[in-house]
C-alpha cells in the first residue's frame, strides 16, 4: 500500500463521488449555511435546496458529478471539477470545506477533494496544462486550507466582490430615458429584450455563457415565485438598452436585506449614466421597502461604478490559475462507487462533441 493511501485511510474521512442526479442538494445547503454563519456578516440569505439545484442546473459550472468528503455521516466538504465549453485547457475546480469540522479534519478534507479534482480532470476528462481553482473568500477558511496544500495558490486574483450600501444614491434623470417595470416571466417581448441586453453586456467577460430564452424564462419565473423579484427596464428613445433586477430577502441572521441581482447595460449605451440611473432607482426601491442595507455581487471590472455610488466592498472572492501538477495526488488510485476498474475515457461524457 502506498503512503498516500495509508494517510487517507488513517483518517475517519471517506470520499464519495456522486452524480448530480443522486441528490446532493440538502447536504450542500448544510455546508453553505455553516460557512455563511461562520463569517458572521449576516448579509446572505439561507441556502435552501432549490437554490443549490439552480446552481447546479443553471450555473456556469454545470458539473456531471461531485465529490463529497464525509466524516461518519457529517459532510466535511464538497468539490466539483469541470472543463469549460469542452476545451481541455480551460479546466476549473470549485471547493468548499465545512468550517465546523476540526482543523485536522478540514485540512484532510481539502486534500482529498483537491486530489480527487486533479484525478477527475486528468484521468477522466482529459484536462491539460493549468486549472483555475475557485476558492471563495479572500483570507477565508477554504482558501487558507488550500494554500497550506498548494503553495502556488498565492498567485490569486479577485473574481468578484460582495458590496454594500446603506443610503440612497442621487443620480440625475437622463433625457430621452424612460424606466418602467418589466415582467419577463409573462411577457415575451420583455424577456427577449432582457436576454439581448444581458448577452451583449456580459459577452466581454471571461467565462460568459450566453443566456438562452428558455433558461432565462425559468430563472425569472423561479425568482418571481420564490423571491418576489422586480425588474426595471430602461428604454432610450423607446429602445430597451438596460435593466436591473432586485428583491429583498431575510438574511441568515433574520434581518431584511435588499439585493441587486443583475444590472446590465447594452455596450453601445454604456458610459452615459444609464447604469447609475438604474442602480439608483433599484436602491431607492429596496430602501423604500424597509431594508437597512442593499448588497450586490460585482465583477472586479465593474466595481468602480458601485464604489463611485457609495458602495463598499465587504467580501472578495478569488480564484487562482495553477498547473494541474501542483494539486495533491493522494487519491490517484481511487474510483467512484460502481466505476469500472479502468479509468474512464479521456473526455468527460458531458463534453463529447
Buried (B, 14 or more C-beta within 10 A) or exposed (E): EEEBBEEBEEBEBBBBBBEBEEEBBEBBBBBBBBBBBBBEBBBBBBBBBEBBBBBBEBEEBBBBBBBBBBBEEBBBBBBBBBBBEBEBEBBBBBBBBBBBBEEEBBBBBBBBBBBBBBBBBBBBBBBBEBBBBBBBBBEBBBBBBBBEBBEBBEEBEBBBBBBBBEEBBEBEEBEEBEBEEBBBBEEEEBBBBBBBBBBBBBEEEEEEBEBEBEBBBBBBBBBBEBBEBBBBBBBBEEEBBBBBBBBBBEBBBEEBBBBBBBBBBBBEBBEBBBBBBBBBBBBBBBBEEEBEBBBBBBBBEBBEBBBEBBBEBBBBBBBBBBEBEBBBBBBBEBBBEEEEEEEBEEBBEBBEE
